[in-house]
Structure formats: structure tokens, C-alpha cells
Amino acid sequence: MDKTRNSSNEHGWLKHSSNISLEEVNNSVSIPENAGFWRKFLAFAGPGSLVAVGYVDPGNWATSIAGGTRFGYTLLSIILISNLMAMLLQTLAAKLGIVTGRDLAQATRDATGKKTATILWLLTELAIIATDLAEVIGSAIALNLLFGIPLLWGILITTLDVLLLLLLQRKGFRIIESIVTVLMATIFFIFVFEVIASKPEISALLGGYIPKPEIVVNPNMLFISLGILGATVMPHNLYLHSSIVQTRQYKRTEKGRKEAIKFSVADAIFSLTIAFLINSAILILGASAFHGTGIQVSEIEEAYKLLSPTVGIGIASTLFAVALLASGQNSTITGTLSGQIVMEGFVHMRISPWLRRVITRLIAVVPAFVVTWIAGSRGTADLLLWSQVVLSLQLPFAVVPLVLFTSSKKKMGQFANSNMIKTLAWICTAVIIVLNVFLVVYILVTGHDLG
């Protein structure tokens, strides 16, 4: 262990051994000294994959598919813009953790005090439960599509992944990162195959990444864009990233932090690029398979049923469901880690990971089970939508402190955001907040989904 962990840093944030983010794995992954770029990159790589999981959450699938089906490749520009914003904010979260030795929850608690921190913790817990809800429903839908398991039973089965997570945690943090990376790679290669099979128009596809005025003019197109942009940055991902970058055994010195920031930023950009390609592929698949056919696809189950007949390859639908299941299971790991981080950071409360997982999962399972029992698959689609609303409402409480902290020379010293980064970060923050407000107001007023 690096003895510098227990000293106070030069920015006034103490790093007591009893108040270290994810203490059981903090500073646990070794980094080879005097190694080349790629060896060091691989040693630092991993946290980016866990963060990227949030960007391919099952809650985002239906919106992307609907966007491609209705408007072709036009909204690819929205996916590109949203991903660039995500890259900026996630790299700021990583920098905060590396420089200060504090995760975002701890830093917020230090700046606000116990009462405010408790309120923020409760709001963040709601966001994590909402994320878990999307994972529960996504996994249940995938089990139903692959094996014909009724949604109600699928929801109950998802509670058993507590055992899987406990097993992984005992094997070490690097094993968790490896499992997540493999699942992400599985999703990526499945969608590469699906997109190739759907034979998209390359020129139209590339043109979709250029923003078009009609996106703002067309109300239906605008609101689907809000759905894509509004759920871009998951609030729990910012807490997660600021913590798990501290699992690396970088030297807690100026030089060591510079190196850690360089490789952690590279890891985040690489992983989020993969997430960007996956999200692009989901929309491209909707556009190339269904746009212009007269088929309206707005739900995951519809896409599954129509994909193989439309593309002309029998295995296409099955692979689509496999990717959905992989996406859902990935969220299991990151949701639990995020919950542990915010609980310890905001209110200094520690409970066993298995108990934390059981509580979070049960809170998510109950509404999913009740709604599915009463309203069926359509009810689960609405529940997914409302889970995104909860995430939208909580997001400013994570983004604003992050930009404030990383822009502060008192807290970050020479690592504080440059004027250019500061300006870009505040622009992204303003855009995300405004779009989330529009999204929430639209859903509350209309009472139905996007578009």
C-alpha cells in the first residue's frame, strides 16, 4: 500500500484510512514501473469499461431504435454530441478522484455538510434504483425473448444475480473489470454483425453525424433527441468513475498523478468510444432495418420480432436479445458499486455489499413486478421511461459540483480546469440541465413517451 494515502493532500482534503473510497479495493491494482505505453495503458484500463456500461443501458435502447425507425440516420448527430459531452464530464470525474483522493460523493459531503449531504444521498439512491430498474426490466425482457420466460418470472430471476456479484467481488476488482469488458465486447461485436447484415446506406449514415436544422424544427424529432441527450450522462457514473480510478497503485505525487490522469483519460475515451459505436449501431439498425418500410418500432420486443424477417438473417433477433441480456447484466455490477460509493461518501455508512445489493434490487424489483403484473409489457415500457425521468431530475446535483470542484485551484491546484475546459464544461452542464428540464416537463404534461 502507498503510505501517502493517509496523509493530507495539498488541497485541504484529508485522506484518512477510515474514509477512503471503496477502501477494500483502493490502491489495489498494481501498475508496472518503467513499462511502455501499452503495458501501462492496459494496467490503467478497466474503470472506463465500468463507466461505459451506463451508456448502453437497456433504458436507452427503445429510444434509439425508435429514432432510427422514424427518422433514419438523422439523429446520429445527437448521439455524437451527447457522447462528446459524456467524455468531457467523465474525464473530469476521473481527474477529481486521482488528484484529490476523494470521490465525488466525499467531495460533495466535505463542501456541503451532513444535512445537505444526506438529502443528496437520498436523491442519488433514487437515481441508482432507477438505473437498477432499467436493468431488471431489460434482463427480464431478454430472458422472455430468448427462452420464453414470462416477464414476471424473469423479473424474479434477476434477483439471483446477487450471488453472481458476490462471487465476482471475492475474486478481486480486476476480475470484475474483465467480466464487464467481455460483456461490452460481446455487445459491440453483435451490433457490428447486425449493422453489416442490415446493409445501411454508407453515405446517408455518415451524413447523419452532421447536425441538421430540422432536428430543432420538427417537434417529434426534437423530443426523441431530448430522450437521447437527456439520458446521456448517468449521475451515478460520475460518482463511480471518481472512485474506481483510485483502485490503481499510481504514486500519489505530482508526477504520479499526471501519469494516472493521462492513462485514465485515454481509458475513458477509448471505452466511451466503444459505447458511442454501440449506441450508433442501435440507431443505425433501426434506420436500415425499419425506416421507410412503414413499420413503426418503438419498443424492444417489436424490434426483436421484426429484425430477422426484415434483415433476412434468422439469427439476427437472437443475437439482439443476447446483447440486451449482456447489457442488463453489466448494469448489475456498476449499480452496486455506485450504491456503495455514495452511501459511504455522503453519509459515511458501510454495510455488506451483499446486503446493499439485496436492498437495492428488491426496491427495484417490487415496482417492476407490480407494474408488469397489472399492465404487462406496455407497463414495463412506461416504467423504463419514468426511470429516465428520475435520472434526469438527479443529474444537476452531480454535474454542477463536479464542474465546480475540478475548476477550483484551491482543491485541484495545478490540475484545475483550464479556462477552455471550464467554459466547455459549463456549456455542457447548461445544455444537459436545460434538455433534462424540457424532457421532464414534456413527459409530465403529455403523459406519454417521446415522439
N, C-alpha and C positions, 0 to 999 in steps of 0.2 A: 504493500500500500504506500502511496505517496504521502509523506509526513506533512506536506504543506496543506493537506486537506483541512487540518484542524486549526490553522492559523487564520487571522483575519486578513482579508484582502485589502488592496489599496483603495477600494472604493467604499469602504464602510459597511459592507455586508459580511457578517461573520459566518464562518463555516464550521459550526460545532459538529462533532461526530454524531451527536444525537439528533441533528437537524440537517441531515444530508439527504438529498433527493434520491429516492429508491436505494436506500442505504445498503441493502443486501447485494446489489449488483453494481453500485457506484465504484468507478475506478477498477473494474474487474477484468476488462478485456485488454490484453497486452498489445502494445504497439512496438514493432521491431525498430530498433535504432539503426542508424546508418544504412537503411534499406533504400531501394529505388522507389520511384514514384508509384508504380503499380502495386508493389507489395504494401506500401503504406496506405494507398487508396483502398485496397481490399481489407486492410485491418480496420480502417475507419468506416468502411461501408457497412450498412446494416440499418442504422437508425432511419435513413432515408426511405427504405423499403417499408418500415413500420408506419411511417408518416403517409407514404403514398397510398396505402391501403384505404385511407379515408376518402380518397378522390375517386375510387372505383367502388364505392359503397353501393349496395343494391338500391338504396333510395334514389340514386341518380339515374338509374338505367331507363326507367319508363319515360322520363322527360327527354333524354337524349334520343331514344327510339322515336318518340312522338315528333320531336323536332326534325329528325331526318325524314320521317314518313310524310310530314305535311309540307316541309319547305326545302326538301332536297339538301344540298350541301351548304346552303346559305349561312347556317348558324355555326359552322366550323370556326368562323372568326371569333365568335363568343367563347368557344372552348379555348382557343388560343389566348385571348386576352385574359380570361379567368385564370388560366394556368400560369401565365407570366406574373400575375398578382400573387398567386399562391407561392410561387418560387421566392419572390421577394420577402413575403412575410414569414415563410418557414425558415429562410436563411437568417432572418433577424432573430427568430426564436432560438435557433442553434447557437448563434453568437452570444445571446444573453446567457445561456447556460454555461458555455465554455469560459467566457470572460469573468463572470461573477461567481460561478459556483452555486448559483441559485436557479431553480426552475421558475417559470412564470408565476405559478401559484405562490411560491415562497416570496418572491419579489413583491407581488401584489399585497400579500399579508404584511410585509415589512412597511410598505408605503401607506397602507390604509388603516391598520389596526384590527383588533379582534372582531368587533361587531360587524363592520363592513365586510371583512373577510368571510365571516360566517354566511352572510347573505349571498355573496358572490359564490361561495362554495355550493350553496343550495341550488343556485341558478345553473352552475356548471354541472352539478349532478343531474339536473333535469336534461341538459344537453346530452350527457353521456347515456342516460336512459333512452333518450330519443334515438341516438345512434344505435344502441343495442336493439331497440325496437325494429329498426330497419333491417338489422342483421337477422333477427328472429324471423321476420316475415320473408325476407329474401331466401333464407335457408329452407324455410317451410315450403315456399313456392317451388324451389329447386327440387326438393325431395318429392313433392307432388308430381312434378313434370317428369322426373327420371324414373320413379318407382311406383307412381300412382298412389302414394301415401296421402290420405286426406289431410287437408291443411291443419285441422285441429290436432291430429296426431303428430304432424310434422313440427308444429309449434312446441308440443310437449317433448319431442325427441331432442330439439335444440338445447333443452336444459341440461342434457347429459354431457355437453361439451365442457362442463366444469371439470370433469375427470381428465379430459384431454389436456386442458390448460394446466392442471396440477402436475401432470406427468412432464409436460414440457418445461415448466418452471424449475423442476428438480434437476433437469439436465443442463441448466445454465442458460445465460442470456443469449449466447451466440447460437445455440440450438434454436431458440425462438426466432431469431432473425433469419436463420437459414430456412426454417419451415415457411415463414412468411414470404421470403424471396422466391422459393419454389412455387408457391401458390400464385404469386404475382406473375411469374414466368409462364405458368400454365394458362392463366387468363390471357396474357399477351399473345402467346403463340396460337391459341384457339381463335382469337379475333383476327390475327393475321391471316389464318386459313379461311375464316368466314368471309373476310373482305375480298380476298383473292377470288373465292368461289362466286361471290356476288357480282364480279366484273364491273366495278364502278367506272364512270367516265373520268379519266385522269385529269383532263383539262378543267372540267367543271369542279372536280374535287379540289384541285389546287386553287382555283378561283374562289372557293368557299372560304378560304382563310383571309381573304381581303374584305374588311368591313364594308357593308353596303348601307346606304341611307334608308332603304326600305325596312330595315330591322326596327328603326325607331318609328317610322311612319305607320307600319302595319301593326295594329293593336295585338292581334293574336301572336304574331311573330315576336313582338316586344315582350309579351308576358312569358312566353316559353324561354326567351333569352334571360329574363329575370330568374326563371327557375334554375337555369344552368349557372348563371352568375351568383345568384343568391345563396346557393349551397356550395360555393366554391371552396372557401376556407372553413374547415370544420373547427370550431373553437377548441375542442379537446385536443386537436392535433398540435396546436401551439404549445399547450402545457406539456404534452407528450414529448415533443421534439426538444424543448428546452431542458428536459430531464435526461432523456436517454443518450444524448450526446456525451453526458458526463460518465457514461459507463466505460469510456476509453481511458487508458492509462497514459494520457499525454502529460507532459511536465507542466505543473501549474506555475509557469513562469511566462514572461512576455513572449519569448521565442516559442515556447511550447504551445501557448495559446494561439499564436499566429498560425502555426502549422496545423493545429487542430481545426481552426476556423477554415483554412484553405481546403482541407480534405473533407470536412463536414459539409461545406457548401457544395463541393463537387459531388459528394454523395447525394445530397438533397436534389440538386439539379438533374443528375442522371436519373434518379428514381422517379421524380415528378415528370420527367420527360416520358418515361415509360407509361406513367398514369395518363399523361396527355395523349399519347398514342392510342391507349386503350379507349379512353373517352371519345376520341375522334373516330375510332373504329366502330364504336357502338352507333354513333350518329351516321357514319358512312354506310353501315349495314342497313340501317333504317331507310336511308335515302336510296341506295342502289337496289335494295330488295323490294321496297314497297312504294316509293314515291312515283307518282304518275300512273299507278296501277288501279287507282280507285279504291284501294284497300286502306281503311283507316285503322292504324295500330296505335293504341295509346297505353296498353298495359303489357307487362312482361309475358303473361300467359298467351296473349294473342300473337305476340312476336314468335314465341316458341312453336305454336301450332302452324303458323303460316310460313315459317322460314324455309323448311325443307322443300315444300311444294313450290315455293317461289324461286328459290335458288336452284333447285333441281338436283340437290345432293342429299341423300337420305340421312346422313349422319349430322347434318348441319344443326338441326334442332337439338339433338342430344348433346353435342359439344357446347351449344349455347347454354344449356341447363347446367352442364358440368362447370362452366366458367362462373355461372351465377352462384353455385354452391361453394366454389373456391372463394369467391368474393365475400360471401356471407361468413365463412369460417375465419377468414383473415381478420374480420372486424371483432371477432371474439377475443383475440389476444390483445389488440390495441385498446379496446374498450376497458378491459380490466386494468391494464397498466395505467391508463389515463385516470381511472377512478381512484386508484391507489395514490397517484401523484397529487391530485387535487385535494384528497382527503388529508394527506399528511402535510401538504403545503399550506392550505388555507386554515385548517383547524388543528393541526398537529395531532391528528388521531390516527393510530395504527391498529388495524385489525388483520387477521389472517387473510391471505389472498383468496383462499377457497371460500371463506365466509363472505368476503366482499363480492366475489363473483356470483355466489348463490343469491345474495340480496339483490344485486343489480339485475340479474337475469330474471328473477321472479317478478320484480316490479315491471319489467318489460313484457314478460310472458302473459301476465294477467290481462292487461288491456287487449293484447293481440288475440288471446284466446276468446275473450268475451265478444269482441267485435266480429271475429270470424264466425263464431257460433251464431250470432244474431244476423249478420249481414253478408256472410260469405266472402268470396274473393273480392267483390267490389268494396266491401268494408275494409279489407286489408289495404287496398289501393288508397283509400281515403286516409287511413291511419298512417301510411307512409308519407302522405302529403303533410299531415299535421306534425309528424316528427320533424319535417324540414322547417316548419314554422317555428317550432321550439328552438331549433338550432339557430335560426335567423335572429330570433329575439336575444339570444345569449351572446352572439358573436361580438358586438361592440365592446362588451365588458372584458373581452380577451385581447382584441386588436388594439384598442386605444392605449391600455397600459403598456403593451409590448412596444409600440412605437415611442411612447414617452420615455420608457426606461432605456431603450437602446439609443435614443437621441441625447441622453443625459451624459455630459462629460464627468459629472460627479460620480456617477455609477459605473460608467464604462471607460473612463479615462481616454486614452488614445484610440480606443476601439469604438468610440461613439460614432454614430452615423454621420457621414459627410453631408454637406448641405444638399447635394443632389439626391442622395439616398433618402434623406429626411423628407425632401419635397415629394419624391415618388411614393414614399410610404404613406404620407398624409393624404395624397391624392387617392391612392388605393383604398385607404381607410374610409375616406369620404364616399367614394363610389360604392363600396361594399355596403356601408350603412344605409345610404340613400336607396339602393336597389333592394336591400332587405326590407326596408320600411314599405316601399311600394309593393313588394311581393306579399308581405303580411296583410297590408290593407286590402289588396285585391282579393286575396283568399277570404278574408273576413267579410268583405262586402258582398262578393258574388256567391260565396259558399260552395264553389266547385273548383275543380283542378284547372291547371294552366291551359290556356288556349281554348 
